[in-house]
Amino acid sequence: MLTRNLAEGVHRVTSADVNFYLVEGEGGVTVVDAGLPAMYPLLARSLVGMGYGRADIKALVLTHAHFDHLGFAARLQRELGIPVWGHAADAYIAAHPYRYRHEKNRLLFVLSHPGGLPVLARMTAAGALNVPGVRELTLFGSRTRLDAPGRPEIIFTPGHTDGHCALFLPDRNVLFSGDALVTLDPYTGRTGPHIVAGAATADSGQALASLERLAGTGAGLVLPGHGEPWTEGIAGAVALARENGPA
């Protein structure tokens, strides 16, 4: 499903409780995250609905390289030859999407938190168990802003993964929080602002500390990797995420 113009030239595509975003800018479109494999046809249809084609995509930017944000990245890179941007600390995960650090045993956690099972089932049906890796990641390096449509600022927010980065559009007051702050935790089914459960987070303490960097943007609109957009400002979202704590 495509939701048009959450902010000027910012669009959400969602399926199976996973979001990716399309940002219009000078010269074309930037894709923020790559969802799951079954979401690729949604990308093409969404572009047509916006008056674009696949050739108008100039960059794919990853907030992090977990499998549910990497779904069609390799295909997009192969077919269009565009850069897939990410942080160096997530390069290994990008190449090996199922090998990543997490605090808690995933199977035991899922069994003890049945609220997440419907979400994980939908993600599995959308190809979560069959995501190819990306071995040619274009690294952010020392950049603080990308030369891509929308010119997103890079906000380093480690914790969920070692290389997690949020993306900020200051001229549109929009923050793509990735999984540094979500409004739906796929592993518990909890809604509202949270950090993601330890079954998929490398370091919950660091993830909580990184919330301060999100708050520092002052963004009015927060667009997470999972869950509904948060329209009440990043400060309030961060306060609630701290209050809710890790699972």
N, C-alpha and C positions, 0 to 999 in steps of 0.2 A: 504493500500500500504506500502510495506517495502522498505526503502532506506538503503542500506548496507554501512557500513564503512564510516560514516561521519567523523570519526576519527578512529584510530585503535580500533577495537572491540566495536564500538559505532554505534547503528543502530536506525533509526527512523521508527515508525509505525504511519500512519496517516489515518484518515477517519473523515468525517463530520467536518472538520476544527479543529480537536482535535488531539494532538500528545501524544504518550507515547514512551518510549525509552527502548532499551535493551542494557545492558552493559555486555560484556564478561570479565571475570576475573578468577583468580585462584579458581577452585572448581565449576565453573558454571556461572550462569547468574543472574544479578540483573535487575528487572523491575523498571523503574522510571515512576511513575504515572500509573493509570489504566483506563484512557480514559472513554468510555461509554460502556454500556452493549453489544451492537451489535459489538463491536470491539474484543470480546473474541475469535471468530474464527480466526481473523487476528493474534492474539498472537500465537496460535497453529501452523498456517501455516508458520509464520515468523520463529519460532523456528526450524521447519523442514528444512526450506530453509537455515538456519545457521548451520545445522548439529546437532541440539539438540532436546531434548524432554522436555515435561513439568516437568519431574523429575529433570531436570538440573536447574530449577529456585530455587534459594536459598533465595531470599528476594524480597519483593515489598516495595519500598520507595516512600512515598507521599511527593511532594513538599507542598501540602496543601490538605484539605479534601473536597473541593467543589465537587458537584455531577459529574461534567464533568472530574474529575480526579480520581474518586472513582468507576467508572462504574462496573468493574469486580473484584474489590478487595475482596469483601465478598466471591465470588465464588472461587477465587484462594485460599483464606485462608482456606475455607471449604474443598476443594478437595485435596489440597497439604499440608495443615498444616504448611505453611510457615509464618514467621513473616511479618506483615504489619507495617512498621515503619512510625512514624509521630511525630509531636511536640505536647506536652501536651496541648497547648492552642488551638489546633484544634481537640482535642478528642471529644468534644461535637458535632461538625459539622460532624465528621466521623460517629458518631452514628445516627445523624439526618441530613442527607445531604441537606435538604431544609430549615433548620433553621440557618441562618447566618446573621450577620450584613452587611448592605449595606447602603450607604449614600443616595441614591435616590430611589424613588418609581420605581420598575422595570417595571410595566405595562406602566406608564406614560412615562418613559424613552424610552422604545421600540417604543411606538407610535410616539414619537417626533424624533426618530432616525431610520427611515425606512431602512437605509443602513445595519443595523444589522439583519433585518428580514430573509433574505435568509440563513445566517449562523445559526441563532437560529432554523430555520425550519429543516435544515439538522441535527442539534444536536438532536432535538426532534425525528426525524425519527430513530435516532440511539439509542434511549432509554433514553434520558435525563430526562424524567418524571417518570422513573421507576428504580431508582438506590437504591439498598438496603444499609443500613448502616453497618458499621464495629464497633462492640462494644469492640473488643479485639485489641486495638491498642498498638503496642510495642513502647514505648516512647523513643525518643532520649536521654532524661535526660541531663546529663552534657557532653555527648559524643561530640567530635568535628569531629570524623571520624568513619565511620561504618565498622564493621568487616563483610563485604559482598563483593561479587565479584566486583572488581573495586575500593574498599575501598573509597567511596565518602566522601569528606569533607562536613560538614553541615555549611551553611552560613545562619544565622538567618536574615530574611528579612521581618519583619512584615509590615502590611499595607493592602495588599489585603485581607488577613485574619490575625488574631492575631498571628497565629503560622506558617505563611508561612516561608519556608526555601528553598533556592536554594541549589544545589548540585554541587560540583566542583571536577573534576578529574585533579589534578595538573600535573600528569605525562603525560596526554594527552592534556592538555591545553583546556579543555572542561568545559563549565558551563551550567548546566541545570537550566534555570531561572524560570521555572514554569510560574506563572502568575505575578511574580514581575516585569517582563518585557516581553512583547509579541511583535510579529511583525504582528499580526492580532488581533484587538479588536473585540470579538464576538458581543458586544453590539452596536457597531457603524459601523462595517465593515471597519474601517480605517486600513490601512496597514503601515508598517514601525514601528520602535521602539516606544512603548507607555507603560504606565501603563494602566490597565484595567479600564473602565468607572466606575463611582460611583454607577451604578446600581448593580454591583457585588463586589465592593471594600468597605471594612470596614472603611478605613481612608486613603484618597488620599494623605494628607499631609505626613503621616507616610510612605506611599508607595514611595513617591518621595524621602524622606530622606533615605530610604533603598537602593536606587539606588547606593549610595556611597559605600555600602558594596559589591555590585556586581562589581563595578568598581575596588575595591581593590583587586579582584582576578587577574586582568590583563589578563583574558582569551582571547584567540584568536577566539574561536568558541563558539557561544551562541545558545543554543537549547531551544526555548520557548515552553510553553504549547499550544500555538496557533500561527499559522503562520509558515513561512519558516525559516530555520536556518539563523543566521546572521554570516557572515564569515569575517567581517571587524573589529572585536575586540570589547570587551565590552565597552571600553572607549567611542568610537564613538556612540555606541548604547545608552549608558546612556545620553550622551550629547543631542542626538536627542529626547529621551524620556522626558527629562526635558524641552526641547524647545517645544515639542508638548503639554505637560501639560495634566491635567486630563480632562475627558469629563463628 
